[in-house]
Amino acid sequence: MTTGSGVLLVLLSLSGSLRAHTGDLTSRQTCKAGFSEEDYTALISQNILEGEKLLKVTFSSCLGTKGTQYETNSMDFKVGADGTVFATRELQIPSEQVAFTVTAWDHQTAERWDAVVRLLVAQTTSPHSEHKRGRTNAAPGSDALLPWPPHRSTRGLRRQKRDWVIPPINVPENSRGPFPQQLVRIRSDKDNDIPIRYSVTGVGADQPPMEVFSIDSMSGRMYVTRPMDREERASYHLRAHAVDMNGNKVENPIDLYIYVIDMNDNRPEFLNQVYNGSVDEGSKPGTYVMTVTANDADDSTTANGMVRYRILTQSPQSPSQNMFTINSETGDIVTVAAGLDREKVQQYTVIVQATDMEGNLNYGLSNTATAIITVSDVNDNPPEFTTSTYAGEVPENRVETVVANLTVMDRDQPHSPNWKAVYRIISGDPSGHFSIRTDPDTNEGMVTVVKAVDYELNRAFMLTVLVSNQAPLASGIQMSFQSTAGVTISVMDVNEAPYFPSDHKLIRLEEGVPTGTVLTTFSAVDPDRFMQQAVRYSKLSDPANWLHINATNGQITTAAVLDRESVYTKNNVYEATFLAADNGIPPASGTGTLQIYLIDINDNAPELLPKEAQVCERPSPSAINITAADADIDPNVGPYVFELPFVPSAVRRNWTVTRLTGDYAQLSLRILYLEAGVYDVPITVTDSGNPPLSNTSVIKVKVCPCDENGDCTTIGAVAAAGLGTGAIVAILLCIVILLIMVLLFVVWMKRREKERHTKQLLIDPEDDVRDNILKYDEEGGGEEDQDYDLSQLQQPETMEHVLSKGPGVRRVDERPVGAEPQYPVRPVVPHPGDIGDFISEGLRAADNDPTAPPYDSLLVFDYEGSGSTAGSVSSLSSSSSGDQDYDFLNDWGPRFKKLADMYGGGDED
């Protein structure tokens, strides 16, 4: 590289001014939030004033600019709400460029987007360079040379380094060509001395998207190869290189910034084709309704992307054709006229148009959307009764009965809180007999009896009812005079059952009162004062049948003696239930319970306990503890007095009673020895009642010999039971004889069973059922089957000669000799009941014998006798069948079909 300063010339050759973009463009159907460019570049001076605007960034959130905030990572620069970048203080930029990051974030979704801002500093230039830079504004087709930043000389005078900035190259989008289209020519002043090769690098050249830009390596002319789309990419940053033929760098690379000039090729696109909003009826003008938003993919800093809104049509046009207006810049729809009434118009359909080019209909592109505005209901119509008076009737003593239906009319939206009625009784029911419930479907008021009414107290009710809504009335709306009505309810008299003033009446008296004693009068009251009716009484429940009631006046007398100790008395109380019935139509009745508390008297003598006891025949420390049981209660029970009677005298001579407590005493022997046995000891027990009652009870005492521990021995216990030695011996002898008889009976049964098995069958051989089997089921093979070895049919014990037969030629129907299943051996003298079992067992053995021939299996059962009085059926002459009609065999079923064919088949051919 030469030491002299080289100059690289950039020749700008524009084929003409920016061509207007024509033709229809396809509008974008989707919205992608983010900055319009990833990298923003601007030329600035070295000295910047505070608040000076530098450039403007464009950001789209698909929801408008509301809610979008900007931040930077530099304290010297900030971004306004409209995307304008400005300086926060007075600055002097020391370097060639300043770069920082701008961040946009949505405070609703918390999403963040970043873009880089590069501020290039325009340095002071020489007159020569100024002249060359001025040539960039020449007419299209002229060349403008821009010097490459010169190098410092290595000898002689040193030239001061000057920085030159190549101005951005603007290319209109959607150009129609022809392509490739020249953009700029890059040339170094050294190409006069040596051949130079030119190249460009960067996005759009050697980086995706590839080959958008190309350069003639020899002439330095740079071209664009296809139409540009600003919405796809708004700018390109390329670097130009100059090298010699050997690839050595001749000049330092220079930066080229190419900006795509926006054309109005995108229509505004609404975020939704249909917007839904609502506004309360009766709203004042200026009430906000909704916001519609349209985005334009074109540059929002130019008129191409500036959208304006207007309303095209409104349907219906009632009560005015201009009920709404829209903010042309923000898209906010508000009411502009009064008179919104849901009862007249429930919904409006508004067509909204969005136009770019700041709303210029002649040059701008437009799009439309539909805004559906629903008029919300407010409670501006109070409910009103359809009539001023209502009437109903109800039988007395009836509850949960609907007596009247109140109908109202409300013009508000059905089934809403503004429509649902609430009924309230404001007068005429001080005792709360009625309530009014609302039917959820019809909105009617159902007057219901919740507390029974009495005809004898109130024959009619005059109610005043007020109706309102669940929701309060709208401001300024007053209740209608038709919101109140009168309800007349008549009470019908019905026959009511008599009732006892006291459902459970309690009286007290002593038990044992004599029969016929008047206890009380248990009378009932008939509530039907306006009916002339008679009440009669009867018993409904009297478990012991102790009472009698007068059917006319209800007087109760005793029909038997009342006993407190009876099983029908519980806790000293006896209960009886009585019925009172009138003679109304229909008859009615009521019940009442009489409780009689019986006071105890001393009418039960005490009983001695225990009834039996046991003592040793000689006095010992252990004695018999005795007490008494009394059916009465205190004070007619203990303490008791226990005494031995004077008669018989042996009682007091042999026994003594010692008092322990008021309710217990001890009975013990008075003498030193008493013979073993059972003794009846009478004891008189007296209670403490007034007057006291006594009872003499007998206790059976067993006196027995005892061991050293004072317990009765076994023999002693038997002896104490009253049996002498002779009786004991007799009992033992009877037990032995009984055992011998049982043993003899068992031996006899065994012998009888044995005899039954060994005894011969005492029946005639002709009557033997086994022989009958032979006679009726002999199925031989005719004449060819007459050579049977009948020894095979003998009983098993007579077959030794067959089994001992030597090897040789044997009949195929003989049983094989050798190992085979063992058939059951029949007893010599079988029991008649064993024949069937024997045959069954033999059949099973033969079926499981793999060596048994498949001929006459009868040979395995038993020998069934020799000879037969019947001749062979093979000797029957078929000619003899002519005198007999055998056609009936056809009626005997399939088993006789063969015989029918043989004898009844007719003449053979």
GIWOQUI-V645755 format. One record per residue. N is the residue number from 0. RES is the residue in three letters. PHI is phi as a letter, one per 40 degrees, with the letter a starting at -180 (* if undefined). PSI is psi in whole degrees, -180 to 180 (none if undefined). Layout:
N:RES:PHI:PSI / N:RES:PHI:PSI
//
This chain:
0:MET:*:135 / 1:THR:c:157 / 2:THR:c:-20 / 3:GLY:c:162 / 4:SER:c:129 / 5:GLY:c:154 / 6:VAL:b:126 / 7:LEU:b:122 / 8:LEU:b:135 / 9:VAL:b:116 / 10:LEU:c:118 / 11:LEU:c:122 / 12:SER:b:103 / 13:LEU:c:133 / 14:SER:c:-14 / 15:GLY:i:176 / 16:SER:c:169 / 17:LEU:d:125 / 18:ARG:c:138 / 19:ALA:c:138 / 20:HIS:c:126 / 21:THR:b:168 / 22:GLY:g:161 / 23:ASP:c:140 / 24:LEU:b:145 / 25:THR:c:123 / 26:SER:c:150 / 27:ARG:c:138 / 28:GLN:c:-12 / 29:THR:b:161 / 30:CYS:b:132 / 31:LYS:b:117 / 32:ALA:c:145 / 33:GLY:i:177 / 34:PHE:c:152 / 35:SER:c:-26 / 36:GLU:b:154 / 37:GLU:c:-25 / 38:ASP:b:116 / 39:TYR:b:139 / 40:THR:b:139 / 41:ALA:a:148 / 42:LEU:c:130 / 43:ILE:b:162 / 44:SER:c:166 / 45:GLN:c:-31 / 46:ASN:b:127 / 47:ILE:b:136 / 48:LEU:c:158 / 49:GLU:c:131 / 50:GLY:g:2 / 51:GLU:c:131 / 52:LYS:c:133 / 53:LEU:b:-48 / 54:LEU:a:179 / 55:LYS:b:129 / 56:VAL:c:149 / 57:THR:b:127 / 58:PHE:b:138 / 59:SER:b:126 / 60:SER:b:5 / 61:CYS:g:-3 / 62:LEU:b:19 / 63:GLY:g:-179 / 64:THR:c:-6 / 65:LYS:c:138 / 66:GLY:g:1 / 67:THR:c:131 / 68:GLN:b:151 / 69:TYR:b:147 / 70:GLU:b:159 / 71:THR:b:158 / 72:ASN:c:16 / 73:SER:b:138 / 74:MET:c:-14 / 75:ASP:c:-17 / 76:PHE:b:143 / 77:LYS:b:166 / 78:VAL:b:128 / 79:GLY:c:174 / 80:ALA:c:-27 / 81:ASP:c:7 / 82:GLY:g:7 / 83:THR:c:129 / 84:VAL:c:127 / 85:PHE:b:163 / 86:ALA:c:138 / 87:THR:c:-13 / 88:ARG:a:171 / 89:GLU:c:128 / 90:LEU:b:154 / 91:GLN:b:113 / 92:ILE:c:118 / 93:PRO:c:-20 / 94:SER:b:-179 / 95:GLU:c:-33 / 96:GLN:a:161 / 97:VAL:b:132 / 98:ALA:b:139 / 99:PHE:a:169 / 100:THR:b:134 / 101:VAL:b:131 / 102:THR:b:129 / 103:ALA:b:135 / 104:TRP:a:147 / 105:ASP:b:118 / 106:HIS:c:-13 / 107:GLN:c:-46 / 108:THR:c:-11 / 109:ALA:g:18 / 110:GLU:c:152 / 111:ARG:b:144 / 112:TRP:b:144 / 113:ASP:b:150 / 114:ALA:a:150 / 115:VAL:b:133 / 116:VAL:b:125 / 117:ARG:b:124 / 118:LEU:b:112 / 119:LEU:c:132 / 120:VAL:c:124 / 121:ALA:c:115 / 122:GLN:c:166 / 123:THR:c:140 / 124:THR:b:162 / 125:SER:c:164 / 126:PRO:d:-36 / 127:HIS:c:-45 / 128:SER:c:-38 / 129:GLU:c:-37 / 130:HIS:c:-42 / 131:LYS:c:-36 / 132:ARG:c:-34 / 133:GLY:c:-25 / 134:ARG:c:-13 / 135:THR:c:-19 / 136:ASN:c:14 / 137:ALA:c:174 / 138:ALA:c:156 / 139:PRO:d:141 / 140:GLY:g:-18 / 141:SER:c:160 / 142:ASP:b:137 / 143:ALA:b:120 / 144:LEU:c:128 / 145:LEU:b:118 / 146:PRO:c:145 / 147:TRP:c:145 / 148:PRO:d:119 / 149:PRO:c:157 / 150:HIS:c:157 / 151:ARG:c:140 / 152:SER:c:143 / 153:THR:c:-6 / 154:ARG:a:161 / 155:GLY:g:-152 / 156:LEU:c:142 / 157:ARG:c:125 / 158:ARG:c:141 / 159:GLN:c:135 / 160:LYS:c:132 / 161:ARG:b:136 / 162:ASP:c:127 / 163:TRP:b:138 / 164:VAL:b:124 / 165:ILE:c:124 / 166:PRO:c:152 / 167:PRO:c:150 / 168:ILE:b:124 / 169:ASN:c:130 / 170:VAL:b:125 / 171:PRO:c:141 / 172:GLU:c:161 / 173:ASN:g:29 / 174:SER:c:145 / 175:ARG:c:2 / 176:GLY:g:-156 / 177:PRO:c:158 / 178:PHE:b:148 / 179:PRO:c:147 / 180:GLN:b:128 / 181:GLN:c:137 / 182:LEU:b:-48 / 183:VAL:a:155 / 184:ARG:b:128 / 185:ILE:b:129 / 186:ARG:a:135 / 187:SER:b:144 / 188:ASP:c:-6 / 189:LYS:c:-9 / 190:ASP:c:-5 / 191:ASN:c:-24 / 192:ASP:c:-43 / 193:ILE:b:154 / 194:PRO:c:138 / 195:ILE:b:141 / 196:ARG:b:135 / 197:TYR:b:149 / 198:SER:a:159 / 199:VAL:b:147 / 200:THR:b:160 / 201:GLY:h:-178 / 202:VAL:c:125 / 203:GLY:h:-12 / 204:ALA:b:-79 / 205:ASP:b:8 / 206:GLN:b:149 / 207:PRO:d:139 / 208:PRO:c:133 / 209:MET:c:147 / 210:GLU:f:31 / 211:VAL:c:-36 / 212:PHE:b:145 / 213:SER:b:163 / 214:ILE:a:140 / 215:ASP:c:114 / 216:SER:c:-23 / 217:MET:c:-44 / 218:SER:c:-20 / 219:GLY:g:10 / 220:ARG:c:129 / 221:MET:b:137 / 222:TYR:b:157 / 223:VAL:b:134 / 224:THR:c:-10 / 225:ARG:a:167 / 226:PRO:c:145 / 227:MET:c:154 / 228:ASP:b:109 / 229:ARG:c:-32 / 230:GLU:c:-19 / 231:GLU:c:-45 / 232:ARG:a:128 / 233:ALA:c:-21 / 234:SER:a:159 / 235:TYR:b:143 / 236:HIS:b:111 / 237:LEU:b:162 / 238:ARG:b:129 / 239:ALA:c:139 / 240:HIS:b:145 / 241:ALA:b:121 / 242:VAL:b:160 / 243:ASP:c:-176 / 244:MET:c:-19 / 245:ASN:c:2 / 246:GLY:g:8 / 247:ASN:c:139 / 248:LYS:c:128 / 249:VAL:c:-41 / 250:GLU:b:155 / 251:ASN:c:146 / 252:PRO:c:146 / 253:ILE:b:152 / 254:ASP:c:136 / 255:LEU:b:125 / 256:TYR:b:121 / 257:ILE:b:123 / 258:TYR:b:136 / 259:VAL:c:121 / 260:ILE:c:127 / 261:ASP:c:141 / 262:MET:b:153 / 263:ASN:c:81 / 264:ASP:b:13 / 265:ASN:b:130 / 266:ARG:c:154 / 267:PRO:c:139 / 268:GLU:b:124 / 269:PHE:c:145 / 270:LEU:c:-32 / 271:ASN:b:146 / 272:GLN:c:-27 / 273:VAL:b:126 / 274:TYR:b:139 / 275:ASN:b:131 / 276:GLY:a:173 / 277:SER:a:156 / 278:VAL:a:141 / 279:ASP:c:142 / 280:GLU:c:149 / 281:GLY:g:11 / 282:SER:c:150 / 283:LYS:c:157 / 284:PRO:d:143 / 285:GLY:g:3 / 286:THR:c:131 / 287:TYR:c:138 / 288:VAL:b:-59 / 289:MET:a:176 / 290:THR:b:132 / 291:VAL:b:146 / 292:THR:b:133 / 293:ALA:b:139 / 294:ASN:b:143 / 295:ASP:b:125 / 296:ALA:c:-11 / 297:ASP:c:175 / 298:ASP:c:118 / 299:SER:c:-12 / 300:THR:c:-7 / 301:THR:b:172 / 302:ALA:c:-21 / 303:ASN:c:-31 / 304:GLY:b:6 / 305:MET:c:113 / 306:VAL:b:140 / 307:ARG:b:148 / 308:TYR:b:152 / 309:ARG:a:157 / 310:ILE:c:127 / 311:LEU:c:-55 / 312:THR:b:160 / 313:GLN:b:131 / 314:SER:b:130 / 315:PRO:c:164 / 316:GLN:c:59 / 317:SER:b:139 / 318:PRO:c:-3 / 319:SER:a:152 / 320:GLN:c:-9 / 321:ASN:b:73 / 322:MET:c:-19 / 323:PHE:b:157 / 324:THR:b:162 / 325:ILE:b:140 / 326:ASN:c:121 / 327:SER:c:-27 / 328:GLU:c:-41 / 329:THR:c:-22 / 330:GLY:g:13 / 331:ASP:c:128 / 332:ILE:b:129 / 333:VAL:b:161 / 334:THR:c:146 / 335:VAL:b:-11 / 336:ALA:b:156 / 337:ALA:c:169 / 338:GLY:h:13 / 339:LEU:c:121 / 340:ASP:b:112 / 341:ARG:c:-33 / 342:GLU:c:-16 / 343:LYS:b:-50 / 344:VAL:b:119 / 345:GLN:c:-20 / 346:GLN:a:142 / 347:TYR:b:143 / 348:THR:b:119 / 349:VAL:b:128 / 350:ILE:c:121 / 351:VAL:b:135 / 352:GLN:b:136 / 353:ALA:b:127 / 354:THR:b:134 / 355:ASP:c:-164 / 356:MET:f:38 / 357:GLU:f:34 / 358:GLY:g:7 / 359:ASN:c:111 / 360:LEU:c:-21 / 361:ASN:c:-35 / 362:TYR:b:-22 / 363:GLY:c:161 / 364:LEU:c:143 / 365:SER:b:162 / 366:ASN:a:159 / 367:THR:b:159 / 368:ALA:a:164 / 369:THR:b:131 / 370:ALA:b:117 / 371:ILE:b:117 / 372:ILE:b:116 / 373:THR:c:132 / 374:VAL:c:111 / 375:SER:c:145 / 376:ASP:c:140 / 377:VAL:b:158 / 378:ASN:c:77 / 379:ASP:b:9 / 380:ASN:b:107 / 381:PRO:c:148 / 382:PRO:c:148 / 383:GLU:b:137 / 384:PHE:c:144 / 385:THR:c:-19 / 386:THR:a:160 / 387:SER:c:-19 / 388:THR:b:148 / 389:TYR:b:158 / 390:ALA:b:153 / 391:GLY:a:169 / 392:GLU:a:155 / 393:VAL:a:137 / 394:PRO:c:148 / 395:GLU:c:155 / 396:ASN:g:17 / 397:ARG:b:133 / 398:VAL:b:165 / 399:GLU:f:41 / 400:THR:b:132 / 401:VAL:c:121 / 402:VAL:b:-19 / 403:ALA:a:147 / 404:ASN:b:123 / 405:LEU:b:124 / 406:THR:b:139 / 407:VAL:b:164 / 408:MET:b:131 / 409:ASP:b:125 / 410:ARG:c:-1 / 411:ASP:c:177 / 412:GLN:c:123 / 413:PRO:d:145 / 414:HIS:g:15 / 415:SER:b:163 / 416:PRO:d:-24 / 417:ASN:c:-15 / 418:TRP:b:-33 / 419:LYS:c:130 / 420:ALA:c:148 / 421:VAL:b:122 / 422:TYR:b:144 / 423:ARG:a:132 / 424:ILE:c:117 / 425:ILE:c:-14 / 426:SER:a:160 / 427:GLY:g:-2 / 428:ASP:a:69 / 429:PRO:c:-26 / 430:SER:c:-2 / 431:GLY:g:43 / 432:HIS:c:-21 / 433:PHE:b:154 / 434:SER:a:157 / 435:ILE:b:119 / 436:ARG:b:148 / 437:THR:c:128 / 438:ASP:c:121 / 439:PRO:c:-20 / 440:ASP:c:-47 / 441:THR:c:-13 / 442:ASN:g:14 / 443:GLU:c:154 / 444:GLY:c:122 / 445:MET:b:108 / 446:VAL:c:116 / 447:THR:b:140 / 448:VAL:c:119 / 449:VAL:b:-13 / 450:LYS:b:126 / 451:ALA:d:140 / 452:VAL:b:153 / 453:ASP:b:122 / 454:TYR:c:-34 / 455:GLU:c:-16 / 456:LEU:b:-44 / 457:ASN:b:119 / 458:ARG:c:-15 / 459:ALA:a:156 / 460:PHE:b:139 / 461:MET:b:104 / 462:LEU:b:145 / 463:THR:b:124 / 464:VAL:b:136 / 465:LEU:b:135 / 466:VAL:b:140 / 467:SER:a:-178 / 468:ASN:b:163 / 469:GLN:c:-39 / 470:ALA:c:144 / 471:PRO:c:157 / 472:LEU:c:150 / 473:ALA:c:159 / 474:SER:d:131 / 475:GLY:g:-4 / 476:ILE:c:130 / 477:GLN:b:154 / 478:MET:c:146 / 479:SER:c:152 / 480:PHE:c:-17 / 481:GLN:c:7 / 482:SER:c:2 / 483:THR:b:151 / 484:ALA:a:160 / 485:GLY:b:143 / 486:VAL:b:121 / 487:THR:b:124 / 488:ILE:b:121 / 489:SER:c:139 / 490:VAL:b:128 / 491:MET:c:136 / 492:ASP:c:134 / 493:VAL:b:159 / 494:ASN:c:116 / 495:GLU:c:148 / 496:ALA:c:142 / 497:PRO:c:153 / 498:TYR:b:150 / 499:PHE:c:131 / 500:PRO:d:-40 / 501:SER:b:115 / 502:ASP:c:-38 / 503:HIS:b:107 / 504:LYS:c:132 / 505:LEU:b:129 / 506:ILE:b:158 / 507:ARG:b:135 / 508:LEU:a:164 / 509:GLU:c:147 / 510:GLU:c:160 / 511:GLY:g:9 / 512:VAL:c:149 / 513:PRO:c:163 / 514:THR:c:140 / 515:GLY:g:0 / 516:THR:c:132 / 517:VAL:c:123 / 518:LEU:c:-54 / 519:THR:a:175 / 520:THR:b:118 / 521:PHE:b:86 / 522:SER:b:153 / 523:ALA:b:163 / 524:VAL:b:133 / 525:ASP:c:118 / 526:PRO:c:-14 / 527:ASP:c:86 / 528:ARG:c:-23 / 529:PHE:c:10 / 530:MET:b:138 / 531:GLN:c:98 / 532:GLN:b:152 / 533:ALA:b:147 / 534:VAL:b:132 / 535:ARG:b:151 / 536:TYR:b:152 / 537:SER:a:164 / 538:LYS:c:136 / 539:LEU:b:-35 / 540:SER:a:121 / 541:ASP:a:84 / 542:PRO:d:-42 / 543:ALA:c:0 / 544:ASN:f:46 / 545:TRP:c:-16 / 546:LEU:b:160 / 547:HIS:b:138 / 548:ILE:b:138 / 549:ASN:c:124 / 550:ALA:c:-19 / 551:THR:c:-48 / 552:ASN:b:-4 / 553:GLY:g:18 / 554:GLN:c:134 / 555:ILE:b:127 / 556:THR:b:164 / 557:THR:c:136 / 558:ALA:b:-6 / 559:ALA:a:171 / 560:VAL:c:130 / 561:LEU:c:128 / 562:ASP:b:119 / 563:ARG:c:-29 / 564:GLU:c:6 / 565:SER:c:156 / 566:VAL:c:-16 / 567:TYR:c:-6 / 568:THR:b:130 / 569:LYS:b:121 / 570:ASN:f:42 / 571:ASN:g:10 / 572:VAL:b:135 / 573:TYR:b:131 / 574:GLU:b:139 / 575:ALA:b:143 / 576:THR:b:137 / 577:PHE:b:154 / 578:LEU:b:133 / 579:ALA:b:121 / 580:ALA:b:141 / 581:ASP:c:180 / 582:ASN:b:31 / 583:GLY:c:179 / 584:ILE:b:113 / 585:PRO:c:161 / 586:PRO:c:150 / 587:ALA:b:150 / 588:SER:a:158 / 589:GLY:b:159 / 590:THR:b:156 / 591:GLY:a:151 / 592:THR:b:130 / 593:LEU:b:125 / 594:GLN:b:125 / 595:ILE:b:116 / 596:TYR:c:116 / 597:LEU:c:124 / 598:ILE:c:132 / 599:ASP:c:140 / 600:ILE:b:162 / 601:ASN:c:81 / 602:ASP:b:15 / 603:ASN:b:123 / 604:ALA:c:152 / 605:PRO:c:152 / 606:GLU:b:137 / 607:LEU:c:141 / 608:LEU:b:138 / 609:PRO:c:175 / 610:LYS:c:-22 / 611:GLU:b:151 / 612:ALA:a:175 / 613:GLN:a:134 / 614:VAL:b:164 / 615:CYS:c:155 / 616:GLU:c:-14 / 617:ARG:b:150 / 618:PRO:d:139 / 619:SER:a:167 / 620:PRO:c:-27 / 621:SER:c:131 / 622:ALA:b:178 / 623:ILE:c:119 / 624:ASN:c:128 / 625:ILE:b:153 / 626:THR:a:-168 / 627:ALA:a:153 / 628:ALA:b:136 / 629:ASP:b:129 / 630:ALA:c:-18 / 631:ASP:c:176 / 632:ILE:b:171 / 633:ASP:d:135 / 634:PRO:b:20 / 635:ASN:c:27 / 636:VAL:b:-133 / 637:GLY:c:174 / 638:PRO:c:148 / 639:TYR:b:156 / 640:VAL:b:121 / 641:PHE:b:128 / 642:GLU:a:150 / 643:LEU:c:134 / 644:PRO:c:161 / 645:PHE:c:-19 / 646:VAL:b:131 / 647:PRO:c:158 / 648:SER:c:-26 / 649:ALA:c:-22 / 650:VAL:c:-52 / 651:ARG:c:-23 / 652:ARG:c:-36 / 653:ASN:c:-24 / 654:TRP:b:159 / 655:THR:a:149 / 656:VAL:b:130 / 657:THR:b:128 / 658:ARG:c:131 / 659:LEU:b:-62 / 660:THR:b:-170 / 661:GLY:c:-27 / 662:ASP:b:-5 / 663:TYR:b:151 / 664:ALA:a:172 / 665:GLN:b:138 / 666:LEU:b:128 / 667:SER:a:167 / 668:LEU:c:140 / 669:ARG:c:-30 / 670:ILE:c:169 / 671:LEU:c:-25 / 672:TYR:a:138 / 673:LEU:b:129 / 674:GLU:d:142 / 675:ALA:c:143 / 676:GLY:i:-176 / 677:VAL:b:128 / 678:TYR:b:137 / 679:ASP:c:112 / 680:VAL:b:111 / 681:PRO:c:137 / 682:ILE:b:133 / 683:THR:c:127 / 684:VAL:b:132 / 685:THR:b:131 / 686:ASP:c:-173 / 687:SER:b:21 / 688:GLY:c:175 / 689:ASN:b:105 / 690:PRO:c:157 / 691:PRO:c:152 / 692:LEU:b:144 / 693:SER:b:158 / 694:ASN:a:133 / 695:THR:b:117 / 696:SER:b:153 / 697:VAL:b:131 / 698:ILE:b:128 / 699:LYS:c:119 / 700:VAL:b:123 / 701:LYS:c:120 / 702:VAL:b:125 / 703:CYS:a:156 / 704:PRO:c:146 / 705:CYS:b:157 / 706:ASP:c:-171 / 707:GLU:c:-19 / 708:ASN:c:-2 / 709:GLY:g:13 / 710:ASP:b:144 / 711:CYS:c:138 / 712:THR:c:166 / 713:THR:c:-47 / 714:ILE:c:-37 / 715:GLY:c:-38 / 716:ALA:c:-40 / 717:VAL:c:-44 / 718:ALA:c:-37 / 719:ALA:c:-21 / 720:ALA:c:-7 / 721:GLY:h:13 / 722:LEU:b:134 / 723:GLY:c:-179 / 724:THR:c:-41 / 725:GLY:c:-40 / 726:ALA:c:-39 / 727:ILE:c:-43 / 728:VAL:c:-41 / 729:ALA:c:-39 / 730:ILE:c:-43 / 731:LEU:c:-41 / 732:LEU:c:-40 / 733:CYS:c:-38 / 734:ILE:c:-40 / 735:VAL:c:-44 / 736:ILE:c:-40 / 737:LEU:c:-41 / 738:LEU:c:-40 / 739:ILE:c:-39 / 740:MET:c:-40 / 741:VAL:c:-40 / 742:LEU:c:-44 / 743:LEU:c:-38 / 744:PHE:c:-39 / 745:VAL:c:-44 / 746:VAL:c:-40 / 747:TRP:c:-40 / 748:MET:c:-39 / 749:LYS:c:-45 / 750:ARG:c:-42 / 751:ARG:c:-40 / 752:GLU:c:-39 / 753:LYS:c:-43 / 754:GLU:c:-37 / 755:ARG:c:-34 / 756:HIS:c:-28 / 757:THR:c:-10 / 758:LYS:c:137 / 759:GLN:c:154 / 760:LEU:c:118 / 761:LEU:c:61 / 762:ILE:b:159 / 763:ASP:c:137 / 764:PRO:d:-32 / 765:GLU:c:-25 / 766:ASP:c:0 / 767:ASP:c:129 / 768:VAL:c:-24 / 769:ARG:c:-39 / 770:ASP:c:-34 / 771:ASN:c:-33 / 772:ILE:c:-41 / 773:LEU:c:-42 / 774:LYS:c:-34 / 775:TYR:b:-1 / 776:ASP:a:36 / 777:GLU:c:111 / 778:GLU:b:65 / 779:GLY:c:-180 / 780:GLY:c:24 / 781:GLY:g:-151 / 782:GLU:c:-32 / 783:GLU:c:-7 / 784:ASP:b:27 / 785:GLN:c:-10 / 786:ASP:c:27 / 787:TYR:c:143 / 788:ASP:c:100 / 789:LEU:c:-11 / 790:SER:c:-21 / 791:GLN:c:-19 / 792:LEU:c:6 / 793:GLN:c:171 / 794:GLN:c:150 / 795:PRO:d:-34 / 796:GLU:c:-9 / 797:THR:b:17 / 798:MET:b:15 / 799:GLU:c:-36 / 800:HIS:c:-26 / 801:VAL:c:-41 / 802:LEU:c:-28 / 803:SER:c:5 / 804:LYS:c:134 / 805:GLY:c:166 / 806:PRO:c:151 / 807:GLY:i:-159 / 808:VAL:c:126 / 809:ARG:b:155 / 810:ARG:c:147 / 811:VAL:c:-17 / 812:ASP:c:8 / 813:GLU:c:154 / 814:ARG:c:136 / 815:PRO:c:152 / 816:VAL:b:128 / 817:GLY:i:-169 / 818:ALA:c:127 / 819:GLU:a:166 / 820:PRO:c:140 / 821:GLN:c:121 / 822:TYR:c:155 / 823:PRO:c:137 / 824:VAL:c:126 / 825:ARG:c:138 / 826:PRO:c:155 / 827:VAL:c:-46 / 828:VAL:b:87 / 829:PRO:c:153 / 830:HIS:c:143 / 831:PRO:d:-31 / 832:GLY:c:-11 / 833:ASP:c:-10 / 834:ILE:c:-49 / 835:GLY:c:-41 / 836:ASP:c:-40 / 837:PHE:c:-44 / 838:ILE:c:-43 / 839:SER:c:-42 / 840:GLU:c:-40 / 841:GLY:c:-39 / 842:LEU:c:-42 / 843:ARG:c:-40 / 844:ALA:c:-41 / 845:ALA:c:-38 / 846:ASP:c:-29 / 847:ASN:c:5 / 848:ASP:c:111 / 849:PRO:c:-15 / 850:THR:c:-1 / 851:ALA:c:134 / 852:PRO:c:149 / 853:PRO:c:45 / 854:TYR:b:-102 / 855:ASP:c:97 / 856:SER:c:-3 / 857:LEU:c:-21 / 858:LEU:c:-16 / 859:VAL:c:-5 / 860:PHE:c:-69 / 861:ASP:a:161 / 862:TYR:c:131 / 863:GLU:b:33 / 864:GLY:g:163 / 865:SER:b:144 / 866:GLY:g:162 / 867:SER:a:135 / 868:THR:c:-17 / 869:ALA:c:140 / 870:GLY:c:174 / 871:SER:c:137 / 872:VAL:c:-15 / 873:SER:c:-23 / 874:SER:c:-2 / 875:LEU:c:133 / 876:SER:c:129 / 877:SER:c:-20 / 878:SER:c:-23 / 879:SER:c:-8 / 880:SER:c:-2 / 881:GLY:c:-25 / 882:ASP:c:-5 / 883:GLN:b:139 / 884:ASP:c:112 / 885:TYR:b:18 / 886:ASP:c:-22 / 887:PHE:c:-18 / 888:LEU:c:-24 / 889:ASN:c:-22 / 890:ASP:c:-3 / 891:TRP:c:4 / 892:GLY:h:178 / 893:PRO:c:-24 / 894:ARG:c:-24 / 895:PHE:b:12 / 896:LYS:c:-36 / 897:LYS:c:-44 / 898:LEU:c:-38 / 899:ALA:c:-36 / 900:ASP:c:-35 / 901:MET:c:-41 / 902:TYR:b:-19 / 903:GLY:b:14 / 904:GLY:c:-4 / 905:GLY:g:-178 / 906:ASP:c:139 / 907:GLU:c:153 / 908:ASP:c:none
//
